[in-house]
Amino acid sequence: MAIQRNARQRKKMHLAEFQELGFLVNWQFAEGTAIEKVDEIVDRFIDEVIQPNGLAYEGSGYLHWEGLVCLEKIGKCDENHRTLVRNWLESNGLQQVEISELFDIWWEFPTK
């Protein structure tokens, strides 16, 4: 039998209407890319894709970047968000762009 939870419990546990879906993203800069160029492209990625679309990005790197993209507020990313991120990264010359499937950022972790 399924456990019945009230809204407070569902919110605290990030379940049902409070579930949050996101995706992992990885990309690489060309070997020898100057740090100034890396900074400029990552800043533009945040300014042009992440913030205007209500997304949040948690990640790091130097020539190889990896991180998590989710909504800035409680909610679910969708295929449009994945496509938007992929298209921007590829159109800005980044290499080996990988976008995971959507997953529950609180209860799952995608396997490769």
C-alpha positions as CSV (number, residue, x, y, z in Angstrom):
1,M,0.0,0.0,0.0
2,A,1.3,3.5,-0.9
3,I,2.1,5.8,1.9
4,Q,-0.2,8.8,2.1
5,R,1.7,12.1,2.7
6,N,0.4,15.5,3.2
7,A,1.6,18.5,1.2
8,R,4.1,19.5,3.8
9,Q,5.7,16.1,3.7
10,R,5.7,15.9,-0.1
11,K,7.4,19.3,-0.2
12,K,10.0,18.4,2.3
13,M,10.7,15.1,0.5
14,H,10.5,16.7,-3.0
15,L,7.8,14.3,-4.1
16,A,4.8,14.5,-6.4
17,E,4.0,18.1,-7.3
18,F,7.3,19.1,-5.6
19,Q,9.5,16.8,-7.6
20,E,12.5,18.5,-9.4
21,L,13.8,17.2,-12.7
22,G,17.2,18.3,-14.1
23,F,20.0,16.9,-16.2
24,L,23.7,16.7,-16.3
25,V,25.8,18.5,-18.9
26,N,29.4,18.0,-19.9
27,W,31.5,19.8,-22.6
28,Q,35.1,20.6,-23.5
29,F,37.0,23.5,-24.8
30,A,39.6,23.0,-27.4
31,E,43.1,22.2,-26.1
32,G,45.0,25.4,-25.5
33,T,42.0,27.7,-25.1
34,A,43.0,30.8,-23.1
35,I,41.5,31.1,-19.6
36,E,40.0,34.5,-20.6
37,K,38.1,32.8,-23.5
38,V,36.8,30.1,-21.1
39,D,35.6,32.7,-18.7
40,E,33.9,34.7,-21.4
41,I,32.1,31.7,-22.9
42,V,30.9,30.4,-19.5
43,D,29.7,33.9,-18.5
44,R,27.8,34.1,-21.8
45,F,26.3,30.7,-21.2
46,I,25.0,31.8,-17.9
47,D,23.8,35.2,-19.2
48,E,22.2,33.9,-22.5
49,V,20.8,30.5,-21.6
50,I,20.7,29.8,-17.9
51,Q,19.3,33.0,-16.3
52,P,16.8,34.1,-19.1
53,N,15.2,30.6,-18.9
54,G,14.8,30.4,-15.2
55,L,17.5,27.7,-14.9
56,A,20.3,27.1,-12.4
57,Y,23.7,25.7,-13.2
58,E,26.0,24.0,-10.7
59,G,29.3,23.0,-12.2
60,S,33.0,23.5,-12.7
61,G,35.9,22.9,-14.9
62,Y,38.7,24.4,-16.9
63,L,38.9,22.8,-20.3
64,H,36.5,20.1,-19.4
65,W,33.3,21.3,-17.7
66,E,30.6,19.2,-16.1
67,G,27.6,20.1,-14.0
68,L,23.9,20.0,-13.2
69,V,21.1,22.1,-14.8
70,C,17.8,22.4,-13.0
71,L,15.1,25.0,-12.6
72,E,15.9,27.9,-10.3
73,K,12.6,27.3,-8.4
74,I,10.8,24.1,-7.6
75,G,9.8,22.5,-10.9
76,K,10.7,20.2,-13.7
77,C,13.1,20.8,-16.6
78,D,11.8,19.4,-19.9
79,E,13.1,18.4,-23.3
80,N,13.1,22.0,-24.4
81,H,15.6,22.9,-21.7
82,R,17.9,20.1,-22.8
83,T,17.7,21.1,-26.4
84,L,18.3,24.8,-25.6
85,V,21.4,24.0,-23.6
86,R,22.8,21.5,-26.2
87,N,22.2,23.8,-29.2
88,W,23.8,26.8,-27.4
89,L,26.9,24.8,-26.4
90,E,27.3,23.3,-29.9
91,S,26.7,26.6,-31.7
92,N,29.4,28.2,-29.6
93,G,32.1,25.8,-30.7
94,L,32.3,23.6,-27.6
95,Q,33.3,20.0,-28.1
96,Q,32.1,16.6,-26.9
97,V,28.8,18.1,-25.6
98,E,26.9,15.5,-23.6
99,I,23.4,16.0,-22.1
100,S,21.9,13.3,-19.8
101,E,18.3,12.3,-19.7
102,L,16.1,14.1,-17.3
103,F,16.2,12.7,-13.7
104,D,14.9,13.4,-10.3
105,I,17.7,15.6,-8.8
106,W,16.8,14.6,-5.2
107,W,16.3,10.8,-5.6
108,E,18.1,9.6,-8.7
109,F,21.5,9.8,-10.4
110,P,21.8,8.8,-14.1
111,T,24.1,6.0,-15.1
112,K,26.1,6.3,-18.3
